[in-house]
């Protein structure tokens, strides 16, 4: 279990799935040192939902911008507009939560 209470098997599964930011799609830091650093993200802002449908990796910039905002609100933000982030451009894991929000409490 890591410090965010994500089991090791789930962390590995997500790291294999999310090789770039689930929002802006920027590549994560490689061994060559290029790219952005990955950070853990709860697509639905509920830290008790620790599933592959709600846990993702995104860049620190997107994570900081999204903060505790609901996904739909954040996608309408100036940050997303400036960076061209829309429901159509995000990763499938994010889109599936937005389209069929079964994870919402």
HELIX and SHEET records of a PDB file:
HELIX    1   1 UNK A    8  UNK A   17  1                                  10    
HELIX    2   2 UNK A   60  UNK A   66  1                                   7    
HELIX    3   3 UNK A   71  UNK A   75  1                                   5    
HELIX    4   4 UNK A   78  UNK A   83  1                                   6    
HELIX    5   5 UNK A   92  UNK A   99  1                                   8    
SHEET    1   A 2 UNK A  38  UNK A  42  0                                        
SHEET    2   A 2 UNK A  55  UNK A  59 -1                                        
END                                                                             
